[in-house]
Amino acid sequence: WRLFSSSSNSNLGGISQCFSPSPLPLSLPFCCISSNFSVFSPHFYSPRTIHSHNQSHYKSGFADNVKTLDAALDLYEQMVLTSPLPSVVKFDKLLGRVIKLEHYSAAILMYKHMCFLGFIPVDHYIMTRAIICYSFLNRIDCSFSVLGSFIKRGYAPNVVTFTTLLRGLFRARMICEALELLEWIITVKVCKPNAVLYGTIIDGLCKEGNTSAAIQVLRIMEKG
C-alpha cells in the first residue's frame, strides 16, 4: 500500500519506485581522508602514551568552556591520552560542542579518529552526531552509510536517528526521498514515529509549499 496518493506524488515531481534502506557506499572512505588527521597530534600514531588526570576536570559542563576548534582538539588529545579513559559521554559532549561551533568537517574527522583508535566505545549518540554533521555538509549518502556502523556496533537506529536523517533530507531539499523514508519506517516498523519525527516532516513539507502532503502526514499521525 502507499501512504501518499498519486496526486500528492505528482505534486512532488514523482517519488522513486524503490527506496533502499540499506546503507549507501561511503563516498569518503577512511583511506581517502587519513591525511587530514594531521590536525591531530602525530603521537596518536605511536604506542599510546598514558597520562593520569583528575577525572573531576571533565565534570558536567566542561565542554561549554571550549570556545575554539583548537581548544577542542587540545582537549580531545588530552582526553584520549588520559588514564582511566573518560566516559564515552564526555567524548559525546565534546563532539557536540565542536558541532555547536559549526566545525562540521572537524567533527567528522574527530568521529572517524575515535573509530580508528578503537578503544573509545563509540555509541549511537556519537554516531547520530556524525549523521548531523554529514547533513550540514550536504553528504546525505554518508549520513546513510553511518547506519551501517550502527548495526556493526550492535546498535539499532531509533526514532532520533531517523528524525536526524529526515532533517538532513529536507535540508538538502530531497522531499521525495524524505517521504519514501517515512513510508519505509511505518511499513517496516523499524521504530515508532513520534511527534518530533512527524513534526519534522510536516515542517519540511510546509516550507516547500506542499501543504497537501503535509496534511496527509498530519492525518497519518492522528491515526497513530
Secondary structure as UniProt FT lines:
FT   HELIX           6..11
FT   TURN            12..13
FT   HELIX           30..33
FT   HELIX           34..39
FT   HELIX           42..45
FT   STRAND          51..52
FT   HELIX           55..58
FT   TURN            60..61
FT   HELIX           62..65
FT   HELIX           69..80
FT   STRAND          82..83
FT   HELIX           88..100
FT   TURN            101..102
FT   HELIX           104..117
FT   HELIX           124..136
FT   TURN            137..138
FT   HELIX           140..152
FT   TURN            153..154
FT   HELIX           159..171
FT   TURN            172..173
FT   HELIX           175..188
FT   HELIX           195..207
FT   TURN            208..209
FT   HELIX           211..223
//
